[in-house]
Amino acid sequence: MALPTLVVALDINALFLALPQLTADLGASGVQQLWIADIYGFMVAGLVITMGTLGDRIGRRRLLFIGSVGFAIASTLAAYSTDPEMLIASRVLLGIAGATLMPSTLALITNMFGDGRQRGTAIAIWSTCTFTGAALGPVVGGLLLAHFWWGAVFLMAVPAVAVLVIAGPFVLPEFRNPDAARLDLPSVALSMLAILPLVYGVKRLTADTTPSTVAVSALVLGGVFAAAFVVRQLRLDDPLLDLRLLGGGSFRLILLALTLAGVVMAGTGLLVTQYLQSVLGHSPVSAALWFAPMGLAVALGTTLSPAIARRVEPVTAIAAGLALSAIGAVLLALVGPESGLGTVIAGIAILALGTGPLFALGTGIVMGSVPPERAGSAASMAETSNYLGGTLGIAILGSVAAGIYQHRIAGSIPSGVPDAAATAAGQTVAGAAAVAADLPPAAGAELLASAQAAFTSGLHVVGLIGAVVLGVQAWLLRRARLG
């Protein structure tokens, strides 16, 4: 079960390095390139709730095998795509299959390990594979692209799926809820109609310089369907997503912590990758390598969590970890616009290391607080919290940083710059760098320095926001008495 988790994380993060090559090879337009990158996440977000509950009904092992085989087939189709439309369709299939993998593996782990300590160790290994794959994805992708064509990044999943399908029937038991009713198709439709517009709206808000009518309309539409979904789940005797699980204090508090940690990590991660490239001048590949300590630090934190939990209560370990993460976030507020590489790497590594106990032990608390027949539903809630946190972090903290940049850069653009160029320089640091390259050396250097300082100010504020969010969450968890 660790194999598909590791390889899927590798596969997803390696794709971003392959985008330039596959775009040129297939002749993909800018819009098609965005769909190639985003459609997988849209499908996973829209279907993870359904797939988690579907595993409770038809069997978690069966769903894992079906999803894994589907993932391998879709990966092969993606690798050998002959045009952008075929690749986008393959990515849709990858998203449908990928939505089955995480909740199925997590639910199976919960059912296989009844002892809390063993379950905690197993979940820690599972979490470690996820974050290790995310950290090593760009590295492995770079190595593959240096020796093979872009399709090789998709084929990494095939050998792992072969091992799972061949060995799985001998080592993985089946679990299902014998009393589960048929899948409620209106609930499935409502969940997708709620999540997909919300995710799309958040992504559009992040990309747009000002809130657009399309983005706001998508958010409103998603909110309406989300409300309808909640009402229906509370009325059904056997709902698609058992929202009554949120009545448990530990379940609710850990899900909130997972979401907020995702907000901080995604928001700071977005800004740090931009800082490495647009302020310190690293290439995309070099920036990916410098950014790898964030994923590796989370993996280290999840690996150490079971040993820590044997010495202190899980809630104490989680709270202490989040307090450590807050210190890492504070370090991001100390970086400079010219020589902050060491500080920023230390900041993201410490921030990520401290979240390890939350992702390992916190997920264990969530899964251990529900009856076995609801493990799939609980797993889908945990995965939705992580995905929701990441999406909100990019949108909210990214918007905060953009607003600070635009406020700070105003007045620093030299007179005489054409309006279109001035607008570009006033929106992003990358736009300012492009404008500065066309100015006389002295004026260009002054504009670029101002833009880099303005962007760094945004990173400082986001770091402080992250420190406050993590610190408050650590305090709340320390006061709570969780199992």
N, C-alpha and C positions, 0 to 999 in steps of 0.2 A: 504493500500500500504506500510505502514511502517513495517507491520508484516513480509512479505517475505524478505524484505531488512535486517531486524534484524536477522531473523533465518538463512538466507543463510550465513551471516557473521559469526554467531556462529558455524554453521555446518562446514564451511571450516577450521576455526582455531582450532576447537576441533579435527579434524582429525589427526593432527600431534601428539597429545598425544596418540591416539589410534593405531598409526602405529606399535609400537612394539608388542602389543597384537595381532592385526589382522595378522601381518606377521608370528608370531609363530603359530597361530591357522590355517591359510590357507596354511602354508608352502611356502610363497612367497620368491622368490630369491631376491638378491639385485637389479637386473635390474627391476624385477616386482614391487618391492617396490617403485622404482623411478617413474615408470609409474603410479602407483596408486596415488602417490602424485602430479604428474605434469600434467597428461592428462586433468584434469578438466580445469586448467588454459590455456592449449594450445587451447582447444575447445572454451572457452569463448573469448580468444584473437582473434581467427580466425573468429568468427561468430558475434561478437557484432556489427560490422558495418552493416552486412547484416540484423540482427534482428532489429536494430534501424530503418532502412529504410523500412523493411517489415511491421513494425507497422504503418508507415505512409500510407501504401497502403491497408492493410487488416483491420486496426482498432487496436488502441493501447490496448483497453480493451480486445478485442478478443485474441490478441497475449499474453497478460498478463495471461489470464485464461488458454490458451493452454500450455504456458510455465510452469505455476505453477503446473498444473495437471501432466505434464510430469516430473517436478522436484520431486513431491511427489512419483510418480511411480518408478522413477529411485532411489530415496532415499531408498525406501522399498526393491528394488532389491539389492542395495548395502548392506543394513543391514543384509540380509539373504543370502549373497553370500556364496557359498560352495567351491569355489576355486579362485585362483588369477585371472584367465582369466575372470570369471564372474564379479568380482569386478572391474576390469579394464574396461570391457564393460559397466558396470553400471555408472562408472565415466565419460565415454564418453557421455552417455545419459544425465548425470547431467550437463556436460558442455554445451551441445546443449541447454538444457532447461534453464540453468542459464544465458546464453547469452541473453535471451529474457527479463529477469526480470528487470535489472537495467535501460536500455533505455526505456522500456515500462512505468515503474513507474515514471521516471523523466519526460518523455514527457507528461504523463497524468496530473501530477502536474502542468506543465506549461500551459496546456490547461484549467484546472479547475480553476486556480487562475489568472484572468486577471489583477487584481490589483497588482502592483509591490511589495508593502509591504506584502500583504498576500502571494504572491508567494515566497518571500524571507523567510518568516517564515516557509512555508511548506517545502521548499528545505532544510532549516536548520534542521528541524525535520527529514527529510529523511536522511541527511548526518549524523546526530547524531546517528541514528539507525545503520548505517553502521559501524561507528567507535566504538560504544559501543559493538556491536556484536563481532567485531574483538578483543577488549580488554577482553571481558568476555568469549570468546570461550574456551581458555585453562582452565579457572576456572570451567565453566559448564561441559566441557569435563572431567576434573578430577573427579568431583562429580559423573557424570554418570558412569565413568569407575570404581569408587569405589563400586558401587552397582549393575551394570548391565554388560552385555557383550559388546564388542566393537561396535556391530551394533547399539547400542542405540544412538550413536552420529549422525547417519544418520537419525534416526526417528524423530529428533526434528522438521524437516520441515513439517511433515505430518499434525499436528494439525493446524499450521498456514495456510497452504494451504486450509484446510477444511473451516476455517473461511473466508478466502478470496473468495473462490468459492461460498459459501453459501450467504454471505452478499454483495459481490461485485456487482452483478446485480442490487441491490436495491440502492446502493450509488455511484457507479462509472458510469459516462456517457461515451459514446463511442465517439471517435474522429478518423477521418481518412481524408486523402487528397482525395477529390472527383475527382481531376484531375490527380491523379497519374497513370503513365503508368505501364505496367507489369514489374516485377522484371527482371533486366538484368542479366541473368545467367552467361555469360562470366565475368562480373564484380565480381560476387560472387566468381567464381573460382579464378580470379586473386587476390582478396583480401586475400583469404585463402592461396594461393600459395606465397603471399608476407609475410604475418604476421607469419605464422607457421615456415618457415625456419629462419626468423629473431629472433623470440623468442627462438627457439631451439639453434641457433648459439650463442646467448648471454648467455644462460644457460650453454652451453658447455664451452664457454670461462671462465665462472666463476668457473666451476668444474675442468677444466684442469690446470695443473701446468704450461704448456706452450701452446701457441696457436696451436691448432691442425689443420690439413688439413680439417678435417670434419667440424669444427666450422667455419673456414674462408670460406669454400665452401658454407656452409649454408647461411652465411651472404651475400655473393656475389649473390647467387641465389635469396634470398629474395629481395635484392636490385634491381635486374633486373625485377622481377615481380612487385615490388612496382612502378618502373618507368613506366612499361606498364599499371598498374592500373591507375596511375595519368593521363597519356595521354588519356586513354579511357574515364575517367570521364570528362575531359575537353572538349571532343568532343561530348558527348551525350547531347541531349536536356533535358533528365530526368535521370540524373546519379544515380547510387547506393549511392554514397556519394557526396554531393554537395560541392565540393572544393571551389566554388565561395564564400561560406560563409566566407572563410578565408580572403577575401578582406576587411572585416570590422576590423578596428583597435582594437576595444575593444575585439571582438571575438578572434582575433589572439593573442593578448597580454595575455589574461586570459588563453587561452589554453597553451601558453608557460609557464606561471607561474604554472599552474597545473602540467605540465610535470616536471619542475625543482624542485618543492616542492616534488613531488613523488620521484625524484632521491635522494634528500637529506634525506628524511625520510626513504626510503628503505635501502639506504647505511648505514646510522647511525644505523638504527634498526638492521641490520645484524651484525654489529660489536659490538653493545652493548649486544646483546644476547650471542655472543661468549665471550665477556669480562666477563659477569656475570658467565658463566660456566667455561671457561678455565683459567681465571685469578683469579677471586674471589672464584671459587670453588663451586658454587651453582649447585644443581641438576637441570635437565630440568624443573621439575614442579616448583621448587622454582624460577628459572630464569623467567619462564612465569609469575609468580605472581609479581615479581619485575618489569617486563617489562610492566605490565598492565597499569600503569600510562600514558604511551604514548598514547594508544588508548583512555583512559578516558579523557585525557587532550584535545585531538582533539574534542571529543564529547562535552566537556564543552565549547570549543571555538566556535563550530558551534551553540550550544544552545544560547550563549550570543550574537551572531552576529546580529540577527534582532534588539535587543534592542540598540546595538551600532550604527547600521545603522540609527536609528531614531534621533541620535544626531550628527552624522558626515556623510559625503558623503561615499558611499560604497568603493570608491577607496582609500580614506584616511584610512578607517578601515582596508582594505586589506594590504595597504603598512605598516601601523603601526604594524599590526600583523606579517608580515614577518620580520620587524626590530626586534621585540621581539623574533621571532624564531632564528634570527641570534645570539642574545645574548645567547640563549640556546645552540646553536651549539658551541659557544666559550667556554662554560662551559665544554663541552666534551674534549676540549684541555687542561683542567686543572686536569683531573683525574689522580690518581696515580696507580701504578701496585699492590698496597697492600691494600689500604684503601679508594677507590674512590666510594664506593656505594652511599653515600648521594649525591655527586657531579654529578654522572652519572644519577641518577634518577631525580634530579632537572633539569639537562640539557635536557634530552629527554622530560620531562613534559613541560618545558618552550618552547622548540622547537615545540612540537606538539600543544600546546595551541595557539601559534601565527598563525598557519596555519588554524585555525578554520574559520576566516572570508573569507579566500580565497576559501575554499571548499564550504562554504555556500553562501556567497554573490557573489563570482566569478562565481560559477555555475549558480546563478541567472542571472548575467549579460549575460553570454553565451546564456542561454535559452531565455532571454528577447530580445535578439538582432536579433532573426530570426522570420520569419512569422510562424504562428501556424502550417501550413501544413508541415513545415520543422523541427518540434520539435524533431521528432524521429532521424533524421539525426544529429542534433546538439547534442542530448543526447549521441549518439554513439560516436561522436567526443570527448566529454568530458570524457566518460568512457575509450576510447582508450588512451587519453592523460594520465590519471591516471595509467593505466596498463603499458603503455610504460615507463613512468617515473619510476615506481617501478622496472621494469625489467632492465632498464639501470642503475639505482642506485646500484643494487646488483652487476651488472657486472663491471661497471666503478669504483665506489668507493671501492668495494670489491677487485678489481685488484690493485688499488693504495695501499691499506692497505697491501695486500699480498706482493707486491714488496718492501715496506718499511720493513716489517718483515724479508723477506729473506735477504735484505741488512744488516740489523742490527744484525741478528743472525749469519751471516757468521763470522767465527773466534771464536765463543763462544762454539762450539761443541768440547768436550774433544777429545784428540788424542786416538786412539785405539778403537773407536766406529766403528763397522762394517759399510761398505759403505751404505747398504740399510737403516740401522737405522739412519745414519747421514743424508741421503737424506730426510727421513721422518721428522726428527727434523728440518731440514732447510726449510721445506715447510710450516708447520703449527704449531701453538702453541700446538694443541692437539697431534700432532706427537712428539713434543719435550717432552711433559709430559709423553707419553708412553715410550720414550727412557730413560728419567730420572729415571723412576721407576726401570729400570734394571741396573742402574749404582750404584757404591758405594755411600753411603749417601751424602758425601760432594760434590762429582762431580755431582750427580743428582740434588742436591739443587742449585748448581751454574748454571747448564744448565737451570733448570726450571725458576730461577730468571731472567736469561738473555732473555729467550723466552718470559716471561710475560712482561718484560720491552720493548722488541722489538714490541710485539703486541700492547701495550699501545701507543707506538710512532705512529703506524699506525692509531690508533683511534684519536690521537691528530691531525694528518694531515687531516684526513677526516673531523673532526669537524671544522677545519679552512677553508677547502674548502667549506663546507656547509655554514659557516658564510658569506663567500664572495659571494656565489651564491645567498643566500637569501637577503643579504644586497643590492647587485646590482639590484635584481629584485624589491625590495622595492623602490629603488630610481627611477627606470624606471616607475613603476606604479604611484608613487607620481607625477611625471612630466606629466603623461598622464591625459587626461580629459575624463574619461569613464562615461557611463551612470549608 
